[in-house]
């Protein structure tokens, strides 16, 4: 019996014992094992690259940003380069060993290792959903536990120091908008002037997953935004632009650099835009805003993410204990 007939006979005999997806996978395995004459590394690289390209295309279709897609690509490519095997052939132990070696060799945190595990899991879940594999080998790899630390927020004093020390109308308006809306820095730099309703103190931001949402700002932010916009003489549609001509749209790196420099000059330590977001979430919950509303305000898909951002002030816990339990 030749190989072609043998493959068809094996598939026929296994038909009663496998479901449709498993039969398709069996046919792929037989084709790969019996008819891949080259068996070369080049063929392996092309096969893995094909799976990775299609996975990344699926992530783009889901609405992931190019920054996120790039992180997915580099993470999965490192795995495939390290194991030097077909992606569909990897088992749980190989991936578990890779994660363990990754943590040891890179001297990285458990949080980082778990992020890598999560991305690899997403890739193999896609392979399973597309019937390239029967079952994801990452299912049995548990979440990597990491210590939960209470991340710092900005005090009222630090915020006032930053606002008073800001070097321009633009920087003051930018700080106040981050402070009062809790928007992501990536959302801030993509804002156009037309998306801001100054009168009603709200704006529409384009968030993760290609989803738009409304965020709100206070009277201070309104005044500083009006002052900044009235001072501009450029014709850019962007809400925030560079101070120097030709006044191009401000980018994430520009915002981060400005805040770092400002923090150093004022002696308040490292200043990062994301900390404004965490500060808003923490204060909202401390003042009694329902967690579901905070979730909507921040644009989080899962409420667990909101809870991680909003670490409740321990002083409020102490005050509540005295009020209700003593």
N, C-alpha and C positions, 0 to 999 in steps of 0.2 A: 504493500500500500504506500503511495507517495505521500509527501507531507501535506499537500493540499487536501487529499481525501481524508487523511488522518485528522486534520484539524476540523473538517466538517463533521466527521464521525464523533469526535469528542464533544463538539458543541451540541450535536443531536442527542447524544446519550445523557448529557447533563441538563438538557432542556426541562425535564420534569422536576428537577431538584433546585432550579434557580429561578429567581424572578427576572423580569425583562431587563432591569438595570444590571443585574449580575451577569446575565448572558452577554450583554453588550461588552461588559468589562472582560469577560472570559475571551471573547473574540479578539479584543485588543491585545490581551496578554499572549494569546496563541500567535497572533500576527507578529507581535514584537519578537517573541522567542524563536519562532520557526522561520520567519521570512526576512528578518533584518540581517542581511548578509554582511553589512559593513561592521556593525558592532563598534564603530569608531567613537572616539570622544567628540568629534565634530557633530555626529548625529545626535549624541546625547545633549550637547550644548544647544543645538537647534531645537530639539524637542522641548527642553526646559524653557528656552527663551519664548517659544510659541505659547506655552501655558501661561508664562508670566505676562506676556504682552496682552493676552486675552483677559487675564484677571485684572490688570491695570485698566484696560478699556472698560470693564464692568464697573470698576470703582469710579471712573470718571463719569460714567452714565448715572451712577447713584448720586452724583453731585459733590464728590470729594474734590477739594482744591488741588491744584498742581503741586503745592507744597506737601500736602498729605500723600498724594500719589507718589511723589519722588521719595518720600520716607519709606513707603511700602516697598517700592522697587529696590532701594538700596538694602533694606533689611532682608528681603527674600533672596536677593541675588547673593548676599554674603553666605546664606545657608546653602544654597545650591552649589556655590563655588567650593565651599568647605567640604561637603560630603561627596562631591564628584560622582553622583549617581542619578538615575532618572527620578524626577520629583515624585512620580506615582509609585515608586518602589520603596520609598523611605518608610520605616516603621517607627513606632513610638520610642523605642530605646535609642535609635539613632538621633532623633530630634531631641530627646531628653539629654543625651550625652552632649550634643552640640550646645544646648543652652547652658549646661553645667560648665563646659569648657569656655564658653563665651564669657561667663561671669568671672571665671578664674583668670583668664588671659587678659581681659580688658579691665579688670579691677573696677567693675561697674556696680551700681546699686541694684538692689532687688527690684526696685520700681522699674528700672531700665530693662532688666531681664524679663520682667512680666510684660512690658510693652512689646518686646520682641516676640515673646510667646503668643501674645494676643494677635499680632500681625500674621505670624506663621499660621495660627489657627484659622484666621480669616481666609488665607490662601487655600488651605486644605478643605475648609468648608465649601469654598467655591468649587474645588475639584470634585468634591463629593456631589454637590448639587448638579454639576454638569455631567455626572456619570463617568468621570475619568477614573475615579476610584470608588470602591464600595463603601468604605468608612474612613473618616478622617483619623489619622494616627495621633492627632493632638488632643483628641477627646479625653484620653486618660491622663493627660498632663495637667495637673491641678494649677490653679492660680498661685503665683509666687507671692507669699505673704511678705509684707514689708511693714516696718513700724509706722504707725500713724502719728505724724507730727502736726502740731498746731502751727500753721503758717502765719506769719506776722501780717498785720494790717497797718494801714497808716493811721496814726493818731490825729486828732483835730489840730494839734499844734504843728505837726509835720506838714499837714496839708496847707495850713496858713503860711508856713515858712516857704513852701514851694510856690504858692500863689504870689506872695509878696516878692519873692526873689526871681520870678520869671522875667526873662530879659526882653520880651516883646509882647505886643497885643495878641499875636498868634499863639505864642506859648501859653499865655494865661487862658485864652479861650480853649485851647486844646486840653490843658490840665483840668479845667472846670467841666468840660464835656465828658472826659473820661471819668472824673470823680462822680458826677451826678447821674450818668446813664449806666455805667458799668459795662459799656460795650467793649468788644474785643478790639485790639489795636488794628487787626486786619479789617475790621468793619469800619473803623474810623477813617482809615486812609482811602477807602473806596467811596466814601460819602461825597455826593455832589451837593452844591448849594441848593439845587432844586428839590432835594429830598428833605430839607429842613423847613419845618413850619415854626418860624420864630414866634409868631403871635400865640400859638397854642402850646409852645415849648415842647415840641416833639419832633422826631425824625424817623424815617424809615431806613433801616439798615439791612444790608444783604448778608445774612449769616451763613453758617455752615449748612451743607446739604442744599445749597441754592434756595434757602428759605428766607423770605423777608419777614421782618417783625418791626413793631413800633417800639421805640424807647423814648423816655421822657427826661427832660432836664429842668433844673430849677431856675429861679429868677436871676441868681448870680451868673450862671452860665449863659442865660439869655442876654444879659447886658454886655458881657464880655464878647460874645459872638457878634452882636450888633456892632460893637466898637471895632472889632477886627475886620469884619466884612466891609464896613464903611471906609476903612483906611486903605483898602486895596484898590489898585488902579489897573490890574491885569484883567484879561478876558477869559481866564480859565474857569471851567465849570466845577473844578474840584473845590471842596470846602476848605481844605488846608493845602497850601502850596509852600514851596521853598521861599525863604526870605529874599533871596537874590534872583535877579533876572536870569533866565526867562520865566521864572516862577512856575516850575513844573510841579505836578502833583507830589505831595509829600509821601514818602514810602515808609514801610515799617521800620527799616533800619535807621532812617532819619529821625523818627520819633524816639526810638530806643536810645540813640546816641545823644539826642538833646536832653532827655531825662537823666541819663547817666551823668552827663557833664554838669547838669544843674544840681543833682544830688551831691556830687563831689564838691562843687563850689560852695554849697550851703552847709556842708558838714552834716548831712542827714543820712549818710550811708548810700547804699545802692538803691536807686529808684528805677522801678520797672513798670511799664503800663499795665501789666496783668494784675499788679497789686491793688490798683484802683478798683478793679472788678471784684476782687476778693473782699476788699473793704466794704464796698456797697452791699454785697450779699450778706456779709456778717452783720452789718448794722441793720439791714432790713429785717432779718430774723430776730435780732436782739430786741427790736422795737415792736415785734409782734406781727409782722407781715406773714401771712400763711405761706408755707414753703412752696405750695403749688403756684402761687403768684410770683414768687421769686424765680421759680423755674421758668415761667413764661417770660419774665423780664430779662433773664440772662440768655434765653434761647437754648436751653438745655433739652435734649431729647429724653434723657433719663433723670429722674429725680435724685438718684444716688449721686450723680455728678454735682448737683446743686448742694447736696449735703456735704460733699467733700470741699467745696469752695467756701461754704459758710460755716466756719468753725465758731461755735457759740462762745461768747466772751465768758470766761470763768467767773468773773465778778458778778455777772448777772445770774449765773447758776447758784452762787453762794447767797445772793440776795433772795432768790426764789425759795431756796431751802429754808432760810430763816422765816420767810413769809408764810410758807405753806406747811412746813414740817416741824417747826419748833414752837 
